[in-house]
Amino acid sequence: MAVPYGTTSSVERFIQQVGEATGGSLQIDAKLKWRTGRLAYEDGTIADVQAGKADLGVAGTRAFPGPVRILSAPELITSYAAQERLFKSPLYKRLGTALSVPGITGLGLLPGQFRYLFTASRSAPTPTGLHGRLVGVAQSKLADDTFHALGARTRWYPLSGSVSDMDGIESSIASFNHEGYASSKKYLTGNLALWPRMVVPFISDTALKRLSPEQRQALIQAASAAFEDTMSELQAEDADELTQLCAGGLVVGQASAAQLAAYRVAVAPVDTRLEHDPQTGELFTLVKSLVKGAKPEPALHC
């Protein structure tokens, strides 16, 4: 299984669930940090599975051209409570297979840690605060659109790549800590969860045909079981990683109510385009309605 990240709780649990569900008849060998150092590492992972270089892979929802990409939109999924609502709804199965990539089949969704804005200096997440600034994005066209709406310039950065010349980056707390980005980025906006990096485990159609019906079903059930099992683990990881970063000197600030309002006004057109897109509109509207009123993610503090 091609995994373009370091160790990830949800992926580990998925692999464990597959082994248990098949009585060991189906074992997954994870190759971590697949395509490390390359910019479009998730796109490349998808292409490698299509080409038969790996039987299975995993990539963020942000990397797929299909409707599943809406889960990386700003102001849609902004809390673990919202992710849980999605998991418990019929939309979970629809989105987990809505990849629109020939030659591969989605097996479901796995929960993801939230992305935050880390900056080299105190910068509000508003058109005023980010105008003209260079923000590093981890392979996401929707993240590009979001920061462009805020007046920023963007550049993709590879996993473990240098970000020292950027004014800020969007990153999960865990990646920020493990990849050493804290050496150049000292500030975190703690009350703005941008979007989660939910991931999709997928398999090549060629490999899928080699499996028995029972093994195919086990793969799908494993994704569902892993989602439920790892929600609390991811939240605990966030807390532990943040404690380490704070001890190392990270400053966690809070955007004001006016700044958050300005952010939401600026990025609203990104979501509006998805809502009116014939490919994504129906599912975006359904997910938006589903998660409305979900408990917000608590603000981060040191």
Buried (B, 14 or more C-beta within 10 A) or exposed (E): BBBBBBEBBBBBBBBBBBBEBBEEEBEBEBBBBBBBEBBBBBBBBBBBBBEEBBBBBBBBBBBBEBBBBBBBBBBBBBBBBBBBBBBEBEBBBBBBBBBEBEBBBBBBBBBBBBBBBBBBEEBBBBBEBBEEBBBBBBBBBBBBBBBBBBBBBBBBBBBBBEBEEBBBBBBBBBBBBBBEBBEBBBBBBBBBBBBBBBBBBBBBEEBBEEBEEEBBEBBBBBBBBBBEBBBEBBBEBBEEBBEBBBEEEBEBBBBEEEBBEBBBEBBEEBBEBBBEEEBBBEBBBBBBEBBEEBEEBEEBEB
